[in-house]
Amino acid sequence: MTYQIKLPKELQRFVNDKVATGRSRSPEDAVVDAVREQHKREEKKGRLKRAIRSDLDAAWAELLAEQTVDGPSAMDSIRQKVAVSAKK
């Protein structure tokens, strides 16, 4: 699929600079790279949200089952999972 887009001057300069310095082969490649990176960031953010939601759901289930939930330990577990997810 082909798109025609109009970039603001600042982004035109950015794309032109990437091509001129050899960081991109063409303006099209520069835009594709930018969209791909945005996609990766959104995927990573989605994984992180799912991990946090999973931990919150598990903690809620424990609470409803009247099992004790140690807040600091639960937060440590969440922080560890967030750190691992952030590295992916």
N, C-alpha and C positions, 0 to 999 in steps of 0.2 A: 504494500500500500504506500502511496506517495502522498506527502503532505507539503503544503507551502505554508511557511510561517514567516512572520515579520518580527524580528527581534528588535528590542530597544537598542539604541546606539551603543550603550555601555556593553551589552552582551555581544553586539556585532564586533566591537573592538576585541573583546575577550576571545571570541571564536577566531577572528583573524590572527590574533597573536598566537594562538595555539597552532594554527596552520603554518604561520611564518616561522615559528621556532621549531617546527618538526614534531611537536607533541601530538598532532593529529594530521592525518594525510589530506583531509578535506574538511570543509565546513560541515558537510553531512556527517562525517565520522565524529566530529567534535560534539554535535548535537546528540547523536546516537549514544556516545559515551556518557554524556550528561544524563540522559534519560535512563540509561542502564544503571548508573550509580544511584540515582533517585529510587529506582525500583529495588535495588539491593538494600538501601536504607529502610525503605518501607517494609520489606520482608523481615529484616532484622527486628524492627520495632514490633511487628506483629508477633514474632516468636517470643519476644520479651513479654509482651502483654499476655500471651497465652500461658507462659510459665508462671507469671504472677497470679493470674486468674486461677490456675490450677492449685497453687499453694493456698490462696484465699478460700477456695472451695473446700479443700481438705481441712483447713482450720475450722471453717464453719461447720462441717460435718462432725468434727470432733466435739465442738461446742454443743451441737444439738444432741449428740450421744452422751452428753454430760461427762466427757473425758476432759481432764485438765489440759489446758493449753498454756505453755510457758511462753509468754510474749517475747522476751529477749531471744530465746532459742528459735522461735518461729521466724523472727526478723533476721537472725543470723543465717538461717536456711534460705530465706528469700534473697538476702544479699549475695550469698554464694551462687545461687542459681542465676541471678542477674549478672554477676561478674562472668560466669561461664558463658552465658548467652551473649554478652557484649563482645566476647572474643571471637565468636563465630562469624 
